[in-house]
């Protein structure tokens, strides 16, 4: 039986990468991409765990989730730094 690619697995990976790349855009865009990637990864993980023999591409979901978490952390640090800099300015 052929395995289907997990829905949105590549998109989760792309959003995880974009969350890191856009963390320096005042932190807001990176947060948006990271949060979207985490929500999509949660749904994909639930789908995969329900029937793991039907799907492939779970490695992309795990990698995208990790990248999204890193992007959210970096974006949060940058956003907090920007807010502190504006408060002192």
N, C-alpha and C positions, 0 to 999 in steps of 0.2 A: 504494500500500500504506500502511495506517495504521501510524503509529509507536506503540509501546507506551511508557508511562511507565517509566522506569528503576525497578526495585524498590527500595523504601525511600528514594527520593530526598528526599521530603518529611520523612521521619523523621530522616534525617541532618541536614537543615537545622534541624529543631526541636531535636535533641540538641546541635547546635553552638551554637544560641542559649541553650539551657538551661545549657550548660557555662560560658558567660560570666555569665549571671544568677546562678548558684549558686556562683560562685567565692568569695564571701564567707562561705559556710557552712563555715568552718574549712578550706576548700580541698578537702575530701574528695569532696563531692558533685559539684563541678565537674570534678574529675579523672575520676570515674567516667563522667559524661556525655561528656566529651571523648574518652576512650579508646574508649568504645563507638562514638561517631560516627566516629572514625578507622578502626576496624576495618571498620565497615559501608561507609565510603567506599572503602576499598581493594577490597572485594569488588565494589562497584558499578562502580568504575573498570575492573576487570578484565572485568566483564560488558560494559560499554560498548565497551571497546577491542577486544573479540573481534568484535563486529558493530555498529558505530556506526550503520549505516543503519536498524537495527530499533528504536532507542530514542531517546526524547526525555527532557528533564529533567536532562541532565548538568550544566547550570549550577547547579542546586540542590545537586548533589553537591560541586561545586567550592567553592561558597560555604559549605556546611556544613563542609567539611574545613578551610577557612581559619578559620572561627569556632571550630571544635574546637581547632585549634592555639593560637589566641589564648586560649581558655578554659583549656587545659592550662597554658599559661605563667602566666596570672594566678593560677590555683588553686595552682600550685606555689610561686609567690612568696608567696602568702598563707599556705600551709601551712608553709613554711619560717619565715616571720615569726612565726607562732603558736608553732612549736616553740622558736624562739629566745627569744620573750617568756616562755614557760613555763619555760625553762631558767634565765633570769635571775631569775624570780620565786621 
